Amino acid sequence: MRIARFAAGDEVSYGLVGTARAGRADGGGEVVAELAGHPFGGGSDGIRLTGTTYPLTDVRLLAPVLPSKVIGFVPSGAGPAGRAEDGLDDGSVMYLKPSTAVCGPSDAIRYPALTHRLGADGKLAVIIGRLCRQVPPDQAATVIFGYACALDVTAADLQASDGQWARAKGFDTFCPLGPWIETDAMAGDVTVVTSVNGGARRASISRAGQAVAALIAAASSVMTLLPGDVLLAGGAGGAAGELNCGDEVSVSIDAVGSLTNKVDKGD
């Protein structure tokens, strides 16, 4: 099931994304069926439709969640060869992105005047579905609402000079999310493709279910996770090329979808 957050005119709603039946006025194309309220808290059994549908091309997709925090991990090993299979090792560093870093599909990534080296790494975004703390790995699946694509944007020069990553990863628009939430479970290996102007870099999350469970256990051992919070899993082991104003950056995950944003001049 794919759940999107979207704007139709001045109204913002959640909706189910699917293909309309042939013969309908919308021509059997992709549509979004509006939900009553938000989807968190009641699970899939609590989802109710209003009866209103829109062609997907007639709405603007927004960031699928507005998290209280975004959490990422970097293993101590440099590059893909240094990664533990679950994306963690004893020297892993946990970092945070603020809620204000989140933006949606097609929103511009703003290039701040304070940095001169910008990069982005595609990630699998894990959306938390309920309040939780101290979650053991074998219970992680019970707190996952779904998955989305994410771009983890970093000011590489500030990351190197600051000694900590609050500025480097925390600027507004440094965490595009979308295009929607895929609620089906992740099984087996998941490939994340990050591209800049069409030049692609691929990374595999081995045994994605176990990798995500390890991240949830690690994050929830430190802080309480709230509905809508995002954990960033996988990635290419570094930015997929240096970004410049006007560049188009994409992340694609077969089981989820694709997210594309352009880089624009910031302030």
C-alpha positions in Angstrom: 0.0 0.0 0.0 1.3 3.4 -1.0 0.3 6.4 1.2 1.0 9.9 0.1 0.7 13.3 1.7 -0.5 15.8 -1.0 -1.9 19.2 -1.7 -5.0 19.7 -3.8 -5.5 23.5 -4.1 -5.1 24.9 -0.6 -6.0 21.6 1.2 -3.4 19.2 2.5 -4.5 15.5 3.0 -3.2 12.0 3.1 -4.3 9.5 0.4 -3.8 6.1 -1.0 -2.0 6.0 -4.4 -3.1 3.4 -6.9 -4.4 2.8 -10.4 -8.0 3.7 -11.3 -10.2 1.1 -12.8 -10.5 1.2 -16.6 -13.5 3.1 -17.9 -13.5 5.7 -15.2 -13.5 9.4 -16.1 -9.8 9.6 -15.0 -8.9 7.2 -17.8 -7.6 4.4 -15.5 -4.3 6.2 -14.7 -2.7 6.8 -11.3 -5.0 8.4 -8.7 -4.8 9.3 -5.1 -7.9 8.4 -2.9 -8.2 10.9 0.0 -8.1 9.6 3.5 -10.1 10.9 6.5 -7.5 12.3 8.9 -4.0 11.0 9.1 -2.9 7.3 8.9 -0.8 7.1 12.0 -2.1 5.5 15.2 -4.7 3.1 14.0 -2.6 1.0 11.5 -4.0 -0.1 8.1 -7.3 -1.2 9.7 -8.0 2.3 10.9 -7.6 3.9 7.4 -10.8 5.4 6.1 -11.5 6.9 2.7 -13.5 10.1 2.2 -14.7 8.9 -1.3 -12.8 11.8 -3.0 -10.2 10.9 -5.6 -7.8 13.0 -7.7 -5.7 12.1 -10.7 -2.1 11.9 -9.4 -1.0 14.5 -12.0 -3.5 17.0 -10.6 -2.0 17.1 -7.0 1.3 18.2 -5.6 3.1 15.5 -3.6 4.5 16.7 -0.3 7.0 15.2 2.2 5.0 12.1 3.3 5.7 12.8 7.0 6.7 15.8 9.2 9.0 14.0 11.7 10.1 15.3 15.1 13.6 14.1 14.1 15.6 12.2 11.4 18.2 9.8 12.5 21.1 8.4 10.5 24.1 6.2 11.2 27.6 6.1 9.6 29.7 3.0 10.2 33.3 3.6 11.1 34.6 1.8 8.0 35.2 4.0 5.0 33.1 3.2 1.9 31.0 0.1 1.1 33.8 -2.4 1.9 34.0 -1.1 5.5 30.3 -1.5 6.3 28.9 -4.1 8.6 26.1 -6.1 6.9 23.5 -4.4 9.2 25.0 -1.0 8.5 26.4 -0.7 12.0 29.7 -1.5 13.7 31.2 -0.7 17.1 32.5 2.6 15.9 29.2 3.7 14.2 28.3 7.4 14.6 24.6 8.4 15.1 23.6 11.8 13.8 20.4 13.8 13.7 18.8 16.0 11.1 16.2 18.5 12.3 12.6 18.4 11.2 13.2 21.7 9.3 15.6 19.8 7.0 12.7 17.8 5.5 11.3 18.8 2.2 9.2 17.1 -0.4 9.3 15.7 -4.0 10.4 18.3 -6.5 11.2 20.9 -3.8 14.5 22.7 -4.4 17.6 21.7 -2.4 18.9 25.1 -1.4 22.7 25.5 -1.7 23.7 27.5 1.4 26.1 30.4 1.1 28.1 29.0 4.0 29.3 25.9 2.2 31.4 25.3 -1.0 31.1 21.5 -1.2 27.7 19.9 -1.3 26.8 16.2 -1.8 23.9 13.9 -1.4 23.5 10.2 -0.6 20.4 8.2 -1.3 18.9 6.4 1.6 16.0 4.1 2.5 13.8 6.1 4.9 12.2 4.0 7.6 9.0 5.6 8.9 8.2 4.9 12.6 4.5 4.1 13.2 4.1 4.4 17.0 5.8 5.8 20.1 8.5 3.3 21.2 11.6 3.0 23.3 14.2 0.2 23.9 12.9 -1.9 20.9 14.7 -5.2 20.6 15.6 -6.2 17.0 13.1 -9.1 17.0 10.3 -6.6 17.7 11.3 -3.8 15.3 8.8 -4.8 12.6 6.0 -3.9 15.0 7.0 -0.2 15.1 7.5 0.3 11.4 4.8 2.1 9.5 6.5 2.0 6.1 9.3 3.2 3.9 10.2 6.1 1.6 13.1 7.4 -0.5 15.4 10.0 1.1 18.3 12.2 0.1 20.8 12.8 2.8 22.3 16.1 1.8 25.6 17.1 3.4 27.8 20.2 3.4 31.1 18.2 3.1 33.4 21.1 3.9 31.6 21.9 7.1 31.4 18.2 8.1 35.2 18.1 7.8 35.9 21.4 9.6 33.3 21.4 12.5 34.2 18.1 14.1 30.4 17.4 14.6 27.7 17.4 12.0 24.9 19.6 13.1 25.6 22.3 10.5 26.8 20.0 7.8 23.5 17.9 7.8 21.0 20.3 9.3 20.4 23.1 6.8 16.8 23.6 5.5 16.0 21.3 2.6 18.8 18.9 3.4 16.5 15.9 3.7 14.1 15.4 0.8 11.6 12.6 1.4 9.1 10.9 -0.8 7.4 10.3 -3.1 5.1 8.4 -0.7 5.2 5.8 2.1 5.3 2.1 1.0 3.8 0.0 3.8 4.9 -3.4 2.5 7.7 -5.0 4.5 11.2 -5.1 3.0 12.6 -8.6 2.4 16.0 -9.7 1.1 18.5 -7.2 -0.3 17.4 -3.7 -1.3 19.2 -1.6 -3.9 19.4 2.1 -3.5 20.4 4.1 -6.7 21.5 7.7 -6.3 22.1 9.7 -9.4 23.3 13.3 -10.2 22.3 14.5 -13.7 21.8 10.8 -14.7 25.1 9.5 -13.5 24.2 6.6 -11.1 25.8 5.1 -8.1 24.3 1.9 -6.6 24.4 0.5 -3.1 22.9 -2.6 -1.6 21.3 -3.0 1.8 22.0 -6.6 2.6 19.2 -8.4 4.3 17.2 -5.2 4.6 14.9 -6.5 7.3 17.7 -7.3 9.7 19.6 -4.1 8.8 16.6 -1.9 9.6 15.9 -3.8 12.8 19.4 -3.1 14.0 19.0 0.6 13.3 15.7 0.8 15.2 17.2 -1.1 18.2 20.2 1.2 18.3 18.2 4.5 17.9 15.5 3.5 20.4 18.1 2.6 23.0 19.1 6.2 23.0 15.9 8.2 22.5 12.2 7.7 22.3 10.9 7.4 18.7 7.6 9.1 17.9 5.1 8.3 15.1 6.4 9.8 11.8 10.1 9.8 12.9 12.5 8.8 10.2 15.6 6.5 10.3 17.9 6.6 7.3 19.2 3.2 6.2 21.9 2.2 3.7 23.4 4.5 1.1 26.4 4.6 -1.3 29.0 5.1 1.4 29.4 8.7 0.5 27.9 11.4 -1.7 27.1 10.5 -5.3 29.3 13.3 -6.7 29.6 16.9 -5.8 26.5 19.0 -6.4 26.2 22.4 -8.1 23.3 24.8 -8.6 21.1 23.5 -11.4 22.0 19.8 -10.8 19.2 17.2 -10.7 19.5 14.6 -7.9 17.5 11.4 -7.7 17.2 8.4 -5.5 15.3 5.3 -6.7 14.4 2.1 -4.8 12.6 -0.5 -6.7 10.3 -1.5 -3.8 9.4 2.1 -3.1 9.6 4.5 -6.0 11.8 7.5 -7.1 12.4 10.9 -5.6 13.9 13.8 -7.7 15.0 17.2 -6.6 17.0 20.1 -8.2 19.7 22.1 -6.5 19.0 25.8 -6.4 20.9 28.8 -4.9 20.2 29.3 -1.2 20.8 32.3 1.1 
